């Protein structure tokens, strides 16, 4: 348990909703997010190494 990551309630809700999507819809969301990251619109959060 000491090496587990904190998961916010908002992120858990997002992941639950994402899991409820069809495989095609999940692929579309994944492709959209990848495109936004590549264009610099979304900046991935920094992970603290503790």
N, C-alpha and C positions, 0 to 999 in steps of 0.2 A: 504493500500500500504506500510505501514511502516514495516510490518512483512514479506514482500515477499523476496524470495531468488534471488540472482543475477544468471542469466543464461547466460553463455558465448555463443557467436555465434557458436563456434565449437560444444558445447553440444547441442544446438538447432538443428544444422544440423544433428548430430548423431541421436537425437530423431526423427526427421522427417524421416530420412532414416530407422530407426528401425520400425517406424509405417507403413512404406510402405512394410515391409516384410510379408510373409505369417505367419500364426499362428505357423506352424511347424518350420519355420526358426527363428522366435522370440524365441521359446522355446529352440532351439539349441544354439542360442547366449546367452540366459540367463543361460543355463546349463554350457556353456563354461566359462562364466565370474564367475559364482559361484565356479567352480572348480579351476580357477586361484586364486580367493580370498582365498579359503580354503588351497591352497598350499603355500600361501604367496607370490606369484608372483605379485599380485596386492594388494596394500595397500589402503584401502578406505581413501579418503581425510578427514581431520579433519574439522568439521563444527564449525565455530566460533559462540559462543552464545553471542549475543550482546543485 
